[in-house]
Amino acid sequence: MEHYTMNLNLKVWKQKDQHAKGSFKMYRVENISSEMSFLEMFDVLNEQLITAGEDPIAFDHDCREGICGMCSMYINGKPHGPWQANTTCQLHMRAFQNEDTIVVEPWRANAFPVIKDLMVDRSAFDRIIQAGGYISVNTGNAVDGNAILIDKDNADNSFAAAMCIGCGACVAACKNSSAMLFVSAKVSHLALLPQGGPERHNRVINMITQMDKEGFGSCTNTGACEAACPKEISLTNIARLNNEYLKVSVVAEK
Amino acid sequence: MLESKIPAGTLEHKWTDYKGHCKLVNPANKRKLEIIVVGTGLAGASAAASLGELGYKVKAFCFQDSPRRAHSIAAQGGINAAKNYQNDGDSTFRLFYDTVKGGDYRSREANVYRLAEVSSNIIDQCVAQGVPFAREYGGVLSNRSFGGVQVQRTFYAAGQTGQQLLIGAYQALERQVALGNVKMYTRHEMQEIVIIDGKARGIIARDLISGKLERHFGHAVLLCSGGYGNVFYLSTNAMGSNVTAAWKAHKNGALFGNPCFTQIHPTCIPVTGDHQSKLTLMSESLRNDGRIWVPKQKGDTRKASQIPEEERDYYLERRYPAFGNLVPRDVASRAAKERCDEGYGVGSSRQAVYLDFSAAFERYGATEASITGIGNPSKEQIVALGKQVVKEKYGNLFDMYEKITGENPYEVPMRIYPAVHYTMGGLWVDYELMTTVKGLYALGEANFSDHGANRLGASALMQGLADGYFVIPYTIGNYLADEIYNKPISTDHEAFQTAEKMVRERLESLMNINGTQTVESFHKRLGKIMWNKCGMARNANGLQQAITEIQQLKKEFWSDLKIPGSINELNTELDKAGRVADFIELGELMCIDALNRNESCGGHFREEYQTPDGEALRDDANYMYVAAWEYKGDHYWELHKEPLQYDVIKPTQRNYK
């Protein structure tokens, strides 16, 4: 692969804190290698700003290998940028050309207030999990792992849902800021396993109630979430969530 | 000073006897006892959840925005357990033996045996929580192989085992948060330990959003803050992973065990340039199917595809015919370095070797062709079928490789090079996981105890969860049983005030340096010193130089550091500065430890001590001990030795040939 260097114009959202009014600010970076990751390009910019005595841009990041779910930039109108099935930290600069202007914003959703610049507060997701995203089993209660036989397809589908990294790209992509893909991934992960059976009714009701309470919008099935998801969590999970929810609210005793 | 508190009795009965005789705390008293847990990775989340379930009042802290982000999440390959589901001769004893041998006989027998003993319970617990492990068509759990082992005992969830295990522990933790048993503090970083009358009684934490300092009381404090690989700047650790919590404990009297024992993982994506901020691992499981090679000719600049088979040197298969590409990590890393140092490296930097799957494509393709009944298939057909099989097994890793390098590993071999991955050293703990400070515990990678001088693949997840789910719930009771008479101490206590004042002054002195160089630039320089002189190969001369260089770097750091912004706000540069300041001090201790250990063992390779064919040469007569360092003041440590006694296993020269 041929490597090249580029100069770029960056239009980045700056916001002092949750209550301040934010605005875009233009920055210029030069001699960026196509081999760098997008966040390494931000590292270069921040080093430049610190040396010049300016305030660096605050952004969330940690593992930089696409699994922790901490990075969260909205790049050129897309959560995590132009590549499919990708997180911001795994986006590399060969996706861009010399003299491109790149617009970078935080996740925008009422339920994810901006903390500073590109950092947002996603603790609403933790509270949704607290509402029922678990199996109630204390340490020490378990039977032998092979005592529970699980159909391979169910295990595989459960795993595919459990791959969700909780980054919030689905919410950021949705015109309604709905968290349905996130919630459905957790409901599916646990509903597809026999261990998740005993609590499946309460789980779906409680998680949806909490989701609404947090101020996430409704789902209108446009599928923007699935398209933006770095782990390709399928829209089928939302169908499964609706199915679970309907069964409980219409048929089940609880 | 070092009382390891290993229970008497035969190896197989020690843990059972301990559990049968340790003190208990009744449920009513548990509600009155408060425990602080720092870090929410596998060890921290499992400990916080389990202790909350028992009824203790728990406060858990993490610097990330959610406990689910802790770096355990990035573990790829799997978790070991002595289930013997494959009927291939596995047992608790074998897992114990492999771990002690893999660690090059520098770990404690009793601890490792307990680890092997509880390994099965971990799998059961995780399955009960809904961890979606890989399964066979019959519905049973699936296993695979890992390095340094001849049985299949690794449980996995594709290439995301750490993620799935952590989410299991995270969910258990959030359940306890919902029940009110655990209070969670995210975006908080521990800055100091509070010690009252010789016992750990709390911490000073900094709210990373407001910058405010907070005081938190606990009857006991658990450090589950992970390893310190980021001392090398470049490592497979997350950007935020740091040694600060452990280092504060160390400076307050907790001894640091075997700091120089670092694991360099053989299969990582090579460095591309000075901009590089971190390195990415390609799972060890790839060595099940990939073959590692370099050209036979020095400085060969041809593309891999243009180098014919007979001009390729499959050096691991050549040197270690019995284990081949599946030798333990330390051995594989050193062999790669040796080839590159000799001038056989590939890629533009010449600091890489090939990990090639073409043989696997053909092998799997031929089987697949036979299954699907394709008679007389062409080579192209076979390779295409084989690629499909490999994609199912390692698809996510191949995708990750392509995203980072821009090269398609189905078409050209991967280029890999060793990188810092894990630290076996850590806070010295006794059998109960207590440090040398009463009431202060260290769990998971933060302690030194189970992996000796080299950790085997898929054992870190096992140890983190063993400590959190199955060890600490018992051992902490043995301590807290005597604490039921002690009411919580007010955070107005003088010790809290003094600790907070220390932290404030330190933050102020960092801010007041007002120099010209950024935190990042100091961290990079520290990393280079450590990698070049205390990395995969070390020698006395280099280590002495490194110590001088680090001391100078420390002076420069404290006189020319530049941090923007202020203390009472979100300031990521200030957060980093505190961590790097601690890394600099730790770096010096690592070099001192490496210089003291005049032998080679596991990941610690002193060039002066090797066998004629370049293998690590141990010195059991003089160095069969844990080096536990006591902090005595700036640049000054005192060495304490815990002799290692092998009652069951007879240490031999490790042989993977």
Interface residues (C-beta under 8 A of the other chain):
Chain A: M1 D17 S33 E35 M36 S37 L39 E40 D43 V44 E47 L49 I50 T51 G53 E54 D55 P56 A58 D60 H61 D62 C63 R64 E65 G66 I67 C68 G69 M70 W83 A85 N86 Q90 H92 R94 I115 K116 M119 D121 R122 S123 F125 D126 I129 Q130 A131 G133 Y134 I135 S136 V137 N138 T139 G140 N141 A142 V143 D144 G145 N146 I148 L149 I150 D151 K152 A155 S158 F159 A162 M163 I165 G166 H189 L190 L193 Q195 G196
Chain B: S46 A49 S50 E53 Q64 D65 S66 P67 R68 R69 A70 H71 I73 A74 K83 Y85 N121 I123 D124 Q125 C126 V127 A128 Q129 G130 P132 F133 A134 R135 E136 Y137 G138 G139 V140 L141 A157 A158 Q160 Q163 Q164 I167 Y170 Q171 A172 E174 R175 V177 A178 M184 T186 I209 T236 A238 M239 G240 T272 G273 H275 Q276 S277 K278 T280 L281 D399 M400 K403 I404 T405 G406 E407 Y469 F470 P473 T516 T518 E520 S521 K562 P564 G565 E569 L570 T572 E573
